[in-house]
């Protein structure tokens, strides 16, 4: 460790965000450009180089965090990049999008603010691109084996890159017109500008990975045909079957799923549309669901110029500190967090009746009501207790012109025919069944990511992609030197 007293002498300092009034008028990333590098070496000094670094265990990728913290503190950016990329294909994605379970597992976090691991990671990744430390790594020789990867989210891209670098000929099939999955059309531009994604895709093309966009396997290409054409198939389609809200009035116009709304805003940023047909401009908006997708809808609606925005969370408002009895260190605690979108909504007072920022906690939707034309105009809700049972006398009504449902996802979409055509065995919860080695019941077909694990974090998605690549490599060649950071049945740390 470069400074053995750094954690005692240097306070935690995070990447500063741009002023709210400035950033809500554009779609650029919320952070001050160039403000991270001047502070990050001292922040890396706060790492204690623990004898047993629990940050390793908290992150499914097994990132070598103390090692690259030490290298950053010494400003050895090339070596830091090498250590970071040894376990993570896309650190510029995770450094922006991951909620950082590694920081919850930081030993310093037992009684002090954790090391800014996520910021250090992002700084290394960005510096690596600026200084040319991430050239394409095409294989020295080809294996003669072919692999189809279905889905171009973080799982599919990680699997494809690992298998390509191992010498296999890989083609990635994506149903959308552009690559990236939810990173492309689900994540707003203000959280991650798409130039970061494009840069990695160009690297992968230079390494030899092939991409087939606007191709829905099961509909545009029969799944059996793909299985015949390739030596192995990796299913990384994600969990795109959204959960519904079955309450009276759901059929009214103006009620949409979050993933109907967010892609249109991203298409506006991409120049495909002048304005979103579901724009929140001038509308009273209510978002049902308290997770990250709901926060993405919140920040998007604010930038579109909504008249008001409220977000309903069925859970009670969490405290500012972890509950050591139910969520002890180093587990990832449910605490009150203020995302950039919630910070914006709070200062702009988009929801004057909210409990905090734009959120109404312990709130459950009872029904919707509409006007004579069949358009939603009000949402009726009630407070709930810890068992999610209604609290008598707490009913209230919110005016609404646009409702966005952000209730999560249950598994892969069945409508494209992929599951049925392959005859895949499924889990009761709607995900693809697989064994410990990521293999499905169909020989040569493997499943990874949210399609099999269920909705999870981007670090788990990349870890799944790296692990399934090792499993496929072993299946094709009888052995593998590719890293496998997790097994198919590993789960996050819990108390």
C-alpha positions as CSV (number, residue, x, y, z in Angstrom):
1,X,0.0,0.0,0.0
2,X,1.4,3.4,-1.0
3,X,0.2,5.3,2.0
4,X,-0.3,3.2,5.1
5,X,-2.2,6.0,6.8
6,X,-4.3,7.1,3.8
7,X,-7.5,5.7,5.2
8,X,-7.0,7.8,8.4
9,X,-5.9,11.1,6.8
10,X,-7.9,11.3,3.6
11,X,-11.7,11.6,3.7
12,X,-13.9,9.9,1.1
13,X,-14.4,12.1,-2.0
14,X,-16.7,11.0,-4.9
15,X,-16.8,12.1,-8.5
16,X,-18.7,15.4,-8.4
17,X,-21.9,15.7,-10.3
18,X,-22.7,18.7,-12.6
19,X,-25.1,21.3,-11.2
20,X,-28.7,20.1,-11.4
21,X,-30.0,23.1,-13.3
22,X,-27.4,22.4,-16.0
23,X,-27.6,18.7,-16.3
24,X,-31.4,18.3,-16.5
25,X,-31.3,20.4,-19.7
26,X,-29.2,17.9,-21.6
27,X,-28.6,14.1,-21.9
28,X,-24.9,14.1,-21.1
29,X,-23.5,12.0,-18.2
30,X,-24.2,13.7,-14.9
31,X,-20.6,13.9,-13.7
32,X,-18.3,16.8,-14.1
33,X,-16.0,15.9,-17.1
34,X,-12.3,15.6,-16.0
35,X,-13.0,16.0,-12.3
36,X,-12.3,12.4,-11.4
37,X,-8.6,12.1,-12.2
38,X,-7.3,14.9,-10.0
39,X,-8.8,13.3,-6.9
40,X,-8.6,9.6,-7.6
41,X,-5.0,8.8,-6.6
42,X,-5.5,10.0,-3.1
43,X,-8.8,8.1,-2.9
44,X,-7.0,4.9,-4.0
45,X,-4.6,5.6,-1.1
46,X,-7.5,5.0,1.3
47,X,-7.4,1.3,0.5
48,X,-5.9,-0.6,3.4
49,X,-4.5,-3.6,1.4
50,X,-6.4,-5.9,3.7
51,X,-5.1,-9.4,4.5
52,X,-8.5,-10.8,3.6
53,X,-10.0,-8.3,1.2
54,X,-13.8,-8.9,1.3
55,X,-14.3,-6.6,-1.7
56,X,-13.1,-9.6,-3.7
57,X,-15.9,-11.7,-2.4
58,X,-18.6,-9.0,-2.6
59,X,-17.9,-8.7,-6.4
60,X,-18.7,-11.8,-8.4
61,X,-16.0,-10.9,-10.9
62,X,-13.4,-11.3,-8.2
63,X,-11.9,-7.9,-9.2
64,X,-8.3,-7.5,-7.8
65,X,-9.3,-4.3,-6.1
66,X,-6.4,-3.8,-3.6
67,X,-3.9,-4.4,-6.4
68,X,-5.2,-1.8,-8.8
69,X,-5.9,0.6,-6.0
70,X,-2.2,0.5,-5.1
71,X,-1.1,0.9,-8.7
72,X,-3.4,3.9,-9.1
73,X,-2.1,5.5,-6.0
74,X,1.4,5.2,-7.6
75,X,-0.2,6.5,-10.9
76,X,1.0,3.3,-12.8
77,X,-2.1,3.4,-15.1
78,X,-0.9,0.7,-17.5
79,X,-0.4,-1.9,-14.8
80,X,-3.6,-0.9,-13.1
81,X,-5.4,-1.4,-16.5
82,X,-3.9,-4.8,-16.9
83,X,-5.0,-5.9,-13.4
84,X,-8.5,-4.5,-13.9
85,X,-9.0,-6.1,-17.3
86,X,-7.7,-9.4,-16.0
87,X,-11.1,-9.9,-14.4
88,X,-13.5,-7.6,-16.1
89,X,-14.1,-7.2,-19.9
90,X,-16.0,-3.9,-19.6
91,X,-14.9,-1.9,-16.5
92,X,-16.1,1.4,-18.1
93,X,-19.7,-0.1,-18.0
94,X,-19.5,-1.4,-14.4
95,X,-17.7,1.8,-13.2
96,X,-20.8,3.7,-14.3
97,X,-23.7,1.3,-13.9
98,X,-22.9,-1.1,-11.0
99,X,-24.3,-0.2,-7.5
100,X,-20.9,-1.3,-6.2
101,X,-21.5,-4.3,-3.8
102,X,-17.7,-4.2,-3.5
103,X,-17.9,-1.0,-1.5
104,X,-20.4,-2.6,0.8
105,X,-17.8,-5.3,1.4
106,X,-14.9,-2.9,1.9
107,X,-13.3,-3.6,5.3
108,X,-12.9,0.1,5.8
109,X,-16.7,0.3,5.6
110,X,-17.1,-1.4,9.0
111,X,-16.7,1.9,10.7
112,X,-15.9,4.5,8.0
113,X,-17.0,5.5,4.5
114,X,-15.8,2.9,2.1
115,X,-13.1,3.3,-0.5
116,X,-14.5,4.8,-3.7
117,X,-13.8,1.6,-5.6
118,X,-16.3,2.3,-8.3
119,X,-14.8,5.7,-9.1
120,X,-11.3,4.2,-9.2
121,X,-12.4,1.5,-11.6
122,X,-14.0,4.0,-13.9
123,X,-10.9,6.2,-13.8
124,X,-8.7,3.3,-14.8
125,X,-10.9,2.2,-17.6
126,X,-11.2,5.7,-19.1
127,X,-7.5,6.4,-18.7
128,X,-6.8,3.0,-20.4
129,X,-8.7,4.1,-23.5
130,X,-7.1,7.6,-23.5
131,X,-3.6,6.2,-23.3
132,X,-4.1,3.2,-25.7
133,X,-3.8,0.4,-23.1
134,X,-6.8,-1.5,-24.6
135,X,-5.8,-2.6,-28.1
136,X,-7.8,-5.4,-29.8
137,X,-6.5,-8.9,-28.8
138,X,-7.3,-11.2,-31.7
139,X,-6.4,-14.9,-31.2
140,X,-3.0,-16.2,-32.5
141,X,-4.8,-19.1,-34.2
142,X,-8.3,-20.3,-34.8
143,X,-9.7,-23.5,-33.3
144,X,-12.0,-24.3,-36.2
145,X,-15.0,-24.4,-33.9
146,X,-18.0,-22.0,-34.2
147,X,-20.2,-20.5,-31.5
148,X,-23.5,-18.5,-31.8
149,X,-24.2,-16.1,-28.9
150,X,-27.8,-15.0,-28.8
151,X,-28.1,-11.6,-27.2
152,X,-25.7,-8.6,-27.0
153,X,-26.1,-7.4,-23.5
154,X,-23.2,-7.5,-21.1
155,X,-23.4,-11.3,-20.7
156,X,-23.5,-12.0,-24.4
157,X,-20.7,-9.6,-25.2
158,X,-18.5,-10.9,-22.4
159,X,-19.0,-14.5,-23.5
160,X,-18.4,-13.5,-27.1
161,X,-15.2,-11.7,-26.4
162,X,-13.7,-14.5,-24.2
163,X,-14.6,-17.1,-26.8
164,X,-13.2,-15.1,-29.7
165,X,-9.9,-14.5,-27.8
166,X,-9.8,-18.3,-27.2
167,X,-9.7,-18.8,-31.0
168,X,-13.3,-19.8,-31.7
169,X,-15.3,-18.2,-34.5
170,X,-18.2,-16.3,-32.8
171,X,-21.3,-14.7,-34.2
172,X,-23.5,-12.6,-31.9
173,X,-27.2,-12.4,-32.8
174,X,-29.2,-9.4,-31.6
175,X,-32.9,-8.8,-32.3
176,X,-32.7,-5.0,-32.1
177,X,-31.2,-2.8,-34.8
178,X,-28.3,-1.9,-32.6
179,X,-26.0,-3.8,-30.2
180,X,-25.9,-3.6,-26.5
181,X,-29.2,-4.9,-25.1
182,X,-30.4,-3.0,-22.1
183,X,-27.2,-1.0,-22.1
184,X,-28.3,0.4,-25.5
185,X,-32.0,1.0,-25.1
186,X,-32.7,0.6,-21.3
187,X,-29.9,2.7,-19.8
188,X,-30.4,6.4,-20.3
189,X,-27.7,8.5,-21.9
190,X,-27.2,10.5,-18.7
191,X,-26.1,7.4,-16.9
192,X,-23.8,6.0,-19.6
193,X,-23.1,7.7,-22.9
194,X,-23.3,5.2,-25.7
195,X,-19.8,6.1,-27.0
196,X,-18.4,3.9,-24.3
197,X,-20.4,0.9,-25.7
198,X,-19.4,1.7,-29.3
199,X,-15.8,1.8,-28.4
200,X,-15.9,-1.8,-27.0
201,X,-17.9,-3.0,-30.0
202,X,-15.2,-1.7,-32.4
203,X,-12.6,-3.5,-30.3
204,X,-14.6,-6.8,-30.5
205,X,-15.0,-6.4,-34.3
206,X,-11.2,-5.9,-34.7
207,X,-10.7,-9.1,-32.6
208,X,-12.9,-11.1,-35.0
209,X,-16.3,-11.3,-33.4
210,X,-19.1,-11.1,-35.9
211,X,-22.4,-9.4,-35.2
212,X,-25.9,-9.9,-36.7
213,X,-28.4,-7.2,-35.8
214,X,-32.1,-7.1,-36.4
215,X,-32.2,-10.9,-36.2
216,X,-34.6,-12.5,-33.7
217,X,-33.6,-16.1,-33.3
218,X,-36.7,-18.2,-33.1
219,X,-38.6,-15.8,-35.4
220,X,-36.2,-14.5,-38.2
221,X,-33.9,-17.5,-37.9
222,X,-35.2,-20.9,-36.7
223,X,-33.4,-21.9,-33.5
224,X,-32.8,-25.5,-34.8
225,X,-31.1,-24.1,-37.8
226,X,-28.7,-22.1,-35.7
227,X,-28.0,-25.1,-33.5
228,X,-27.2,-27.1,-36.7
229,X,-25.0,-24.4,-38.1
230,X,-22.8,-23.9,-35.0
231,X,-20.9,-26.2,-32.7
232,X,-22.3,-24.5,-29.6
233,X,-25.0,-22.0,-28.8
234,X,-25.0,-19.6,-25.8
235,X,-28.4,-18.2,-24.8
236,X,-27.9,-14.7,-23.3
237,X,-31.2,-13.1,-24.2
238,X,-31.7,-11.5,-20.8
239,X,-34.9,-11.4,-18.7
240,X,-37.2,-9.3,-20.9
241,X,-40.6,-10.6,-19.8
242,X,-41.7,-7.7,-17.7
243,X,-43.9,-8.0,-14.6
244,X,-47.5,-6.7,-14.8
245,X,-49.6,-4.8,-12.4
246,X,-53.0,-6.5,-12.4
247,X,-55.3,-3.9,-10.9
248,X,-58.6,-2.3,-12.1
249,X,-58.0,0.2,-14.8
250,X,-54.8,-1.3,-16.2
251,X,-56.4,-1.3,-19.7
252,X,-56.6,2.5,-19.8
253,X,-54.5,4.4,-22.3
254,X,-51.4,6.1,-20.9
255,X,-50.2,3.2,-18.9
256,X,-47.0,1.7,-20.2
257,X,-44.1,-0.5,-19.2
258,X,-40.8,1.2,-18.4
259,X,-39.2,-0.7,-21.3
260,X,-41.7,0.7,-23.7
261,X,-40.8,4.2,-22.5
262,X,-37.0,4.2,-22.0
263,X,-36.0,2.8,-25.5
264,X,-37.9,5.7,-27.2
265,X,-36.0,8.3,-25.2
266,X,-32.7,6.6,-26.1
267,X,-33.7,6.6,-29.8
268,X,-34.3,10.4,-29.6
269,X,-30.7,10.7,-28.2
270,X,-29.5,8.5,-31.1
271,X,-31.2,10.8,-33.6
272,X,-33.8,8.2,-34.8
273,X,-36.7,10.3,-33.6
274,X,-37.3,14.0,-33.1
275,X,-39.5,13.4,-30.1
276,X,-40.7,10.3,-28.2
277,X,-44.3,9.3,-28.8
278,X,-44.5,8.6,-25.1
279,X,-42.7,11.8,-24.0
280,X,-43.5,13.0,-20.5
281,X,-43.4,16.6,-21.6
282,X,-46.1,18.6,-19.8
283,X,-47.6,15.5,-18.2
284,X,-48.2,14.4,-14.6
285,X,-46.2,11.2,-14.4
286,X,-46.3,8.4,-11.8
287,X,-43.7,5.6,-11.8
288,X,-44.8,2.4,-10.1
289,X,-41.7,0.6,-8.8
290,X,-38.8,1.8,-6.6
291,X,-35.8,0.2,-8.2
292,X,-33.1,1.4,-10.6
293,X,-35.4,1.1,-13.7
294,X,-37.8,3.4,-11.9
295,X,-35.1,5.9,-11.2
296,X,-34.1,5.8,-14.9
297,X,-37.7,6.7,-15.8
298,X,-37.6,9.5,-13.3
299,X,-34.5,11.1,-14.7
300,X,-35.8,10.7,-18.2
301,X,-39.2,12.3,-17.4
302,X,-37.5,15.2,-15.7
303,X,-35.4,15.9,-18.8
304,X,-38.4,15.6,-21.0
305,X,-40.1,18.4,-19.1
306,X,-42.8,16.6,-17.1
307,X,-45.2,18.7,-15.1
308,X,-44.7,16.5,-12.1
309,X,-43.1,13.1,-11.4
310,X,-43.8,10.8,-8.5
311,X,-42.3,7.3,-7.8
312,X,-44.1,4.7,-5.7
313,X,-42.0,2.2,-3.7
314,X,-43.9,-0.6,-2.0
315,X,-41.1,-0.9,0.7
316,X,-40.8,1.3,3.7
317,X,-38.2,4.1,3.5
318,X,-34.9,2.5,4.6
319,X,-32.6,4.1,7.1
320,X,-29.3,5.9,6.4
321,X,-27.2,3.2,8.1
322,X,-27.2,-0.6,7.6
323,X,-29.1,-2.7,10.1
324,X,-26.3,-4.8,11.6
325,X,-28.8,-7.4,12.9
326,X,-30.5,-8.2,9.6
327,X,-27.9,-7.0,7.0
328,X,-24.4,-7.2,8.7
329,X,-21.2,-6.2,6.9
330,X,-20.1,-7.3,4.3
331,X,-23.5,-8.0,2.8
332,X,-25.1,-5.3,0.5
333,X,-27.5,-3.4,2.7
334,X,-30.8,-1.8,1.8
335,X,-30.2,1.8,2.9
336,X,-31.5,5.1,1.7
337,X,-29.6,6.0,-1.4
338,X,-29.9,9.2,-3.5
339,X,-29.3,8.5,-7.2
340,X,-28.6,11.4,-9.5
341,X,-32.2,11.2,-10.7
342,X,-33.6,11.4,-7.1
343,X,-31.3,14.3,-6.3
344,X,-32.6,16.1,-9.3
345,X,-36.2,15.4,-8.5
346,X,-35.8,16.4,-4.9
347,X,-34.2,19.8,-5.6
348,X,-36.7,20.5,-8.4
349,X,-39.6,19.4,-6.3
350,X,-41.2,17.3,-9.0
351,X,-43.4,15.6,-6.4
352,X,-44.3,18.0,-3.6
353,X,-46.3,15.3,-1.7
354,X,-43.4,12.8,-1.7
355,X,-41.9,11.4,1.5
356,X,-38.4,12.1,0.2
357,X,-37.1,13.3,-3.2
358,X,-39.8,12.0,-5.6
359,X,-40.6,8.8,-3.8
360,X,-43.6,7.7,-1.8
361,X,-42.6,4.8,0.3
362,X,-44.8,1.9,1.6
363,X,-47.2,2.8,-1.2
364,X,-49.3,0.2,-3.1
365,X,-51.4,0.9,-6.2
366,X,-55.1,0.0,-5.8
367,X,-56.6,1.1,-9.1
368,X,-56.5,3.5,-12.0
369,X,-59.3,5.7,-13.2
370,X,-59.7,7.4,-16.5
371,X,-61.7,10.0,-18.5
372,X,-64.5,9.5,-20.9
373,X,-62.1,8.8,-23.7
374,X,-60.4,5.9,-21.9
375,X,-57.2,7.7,-20.9
376,X,-55.8,7.4,-17.4
377,X,-56.3,10.4,-15.2
378,X,-55.8,9.3,-11.6
379,X,-54.0,6.6,-9.6
380,X,-55.5,5.5,-6.3
381,X,-53.0,4.2,-3.7
382,X,-52.8,3.1,-0.1
383,X,-50.1,2.8,2.5
384,X,-49.0,-0.7,3.4
385,X,-47.4,-2.2,6.5
386,X,-44.3,-4.5,6.6
387,X,-46.4,-7.4,5.3
388,X,-47.6,-5.3,2.4
389,X,-51.1,-5.2,3.8
390,X,-53.2,-2.0,3.4
391,X,-53.3,0.4,6.3
392,X,-56.9,1.6,6.9
393,X,-57.6,5.2,6.3
394,X,-54.4,5.9,4.3
395,X,-55.9,6.0,0.8
396,X,-55.1,8.9,-1.5
397,X,-55.3,9.8,-5.1
398,X,-52.7,11.2,-7.5
399,X,-53.4,13.0,-10.7
400,X,-51.7,11.3,-13.6
401,X,-51.5,11.5,-17.4
402,X,-48.7,8.9,-17.8
403,X,-48.1,5.8,-15.7
404,X,-44.8,3.9,-16.1
405,X,-44.6,0.4,-14.7
406,X,-41.1,-0.5,-13.4
407,X,-41.8,-3.7,-11.6
408,X,-38.9,-5.8,-12.8
409,X,-38.6,-8.9,-15.1
410,X,-39.4,-12.5,-14.6
411,X,-37.4,-14.3,-17.3
412,X,-36.8,-14.6,-21.1
413,X,-39.6,-13.6,-23.5
414,X,-41.4,-16.7,-24.8
415,X,-43.1,-15.0,-27.7
416,X,-40.1,-15.2,-30.1
417,X,-40.3,-19.1,-30.1
418,X,-36.7,-19.7,-29.1
419,X,-37.6,-21.6,-25.9
420,X,-40.2,-23.8,-27.6
421,X,-38.2,-24.5,-30.7
422,X,-35.3,-25.7,-28.7
423,X,-37.4,-27.6,-26.2
424,X,-35.7,-26.0,-23.3
425,X,-36.5,-27.0,-19.8
426,X,-37.6,-24.1,-17.6
427,X,-37.5,-23.3,-13.9
428,X,-40.8,-22.6,-12.1
429,X,-39.9,-18.9,-11.8
430,X,-39.7,-18.6,-15.6
431,X,-35.9,-18.8,-16.2
432,X,-34.0,-21.3,-18.3
433,X,-32.9,-24.4,-16.4
434,X,-29.2,-25.3,-16.5
435,X,-26.8,-27.4,-14.6
436,X,-23.8,-26.3,-12.6
437,X,-21.8,-25.9,-15.8
438,X,-24.3,-23.6,-17.6
439,X,-25.5,-26.4,-19.9
440,X,-29.2,-26.7,-20.7
441,X,-31.1,-29.9,-21.3
442,X,-30.3,-29.5,-25.0
443,X,-26.8,-30.8,-26.0
444,X,-24.5,-28.0,-27.0
445,X,-26.8,-25.2,-25.8
446,X,-25.7,-23.1,-22.8
447,X,-27.6,-20.4,-20.9
448,X,-26.2,-17.5,-19.0
449,X,-27.1,-14.1,-17.6
450,X,-30.6,-12.9,-16.6
451,X,-32.3,-15.4,-18.9
452,X,-31.1,-18.2,-16.5
453,X,-30.1,-16.4,-13.3
454,X,-33.0,-14.0,-13.2
455,X,-32.8,-10.2,-13.0
456,X,-29.5,-9.2,-11.5
457,X,-26.6,-6.7,-11.6
458,X,-24.3,-5.9,-14.4
459,X,-21.3,-7.4,-12.6
460,X,-23.2,-10.7,-12.3
461,X,-24.0,-10.5,-16.0
462,X,-20.4,-10.1,-17.0
463,X,-19.3,-12.8,-14.6
464,X,-21.9,-15.1,-16.1
465,X,-20.6,-14.3,-19.6
466,X,-17.0,-15.1,-18.6
467,X,-18.0,-18.3,-16.8
468,X,-20.2,-19.6,-19.6
469,X,-17.4,-18.9,-22.1
470,X,-15.1,-21.2,-20.0
471,X,-17.8,-23.9,-20.0
472,X,-18.3,-23.7,-23.8
473,X,-14.5,-23.7,-24.4
474,X,-14.2,-26.8,-22.3
475,X,-17.1,-28.4,-24.1
476,X,-15.5,-27.7,-27.5
477,X,-11.9,-28.6,-26.7
478,X,-11.9,-30.8,-23.7
479,X,-10.3,-28.2,-21.5
480,X,-10.1,-24.5,-21.0
481,X,-7.7,-21.9,-19.7
482,X,-10.4,-19.2,-19.6
483,X,-11.3,-17.9,-16.1
484,X,-14.6,-19.0,-14.6
485,X,-15.3,-16.5,-11.7
486,X,-18.6,-18.1,-10.7
487,X,-20.7,-21.3,-11.1
488,X,-24.2,-21.3,-12.4
489,X,-25.7,-21.6,-8.9
490,X,-23.6,-19.0,-7.0
491,X,-25.5,-16.2,-5.3
492,X,-24.7,-12.9,-3.7
493,X,-23.6,-12.9,-0.1
494,X,-26.5,-12.7,2.4
495,X,-26.8,-12.9,6.1
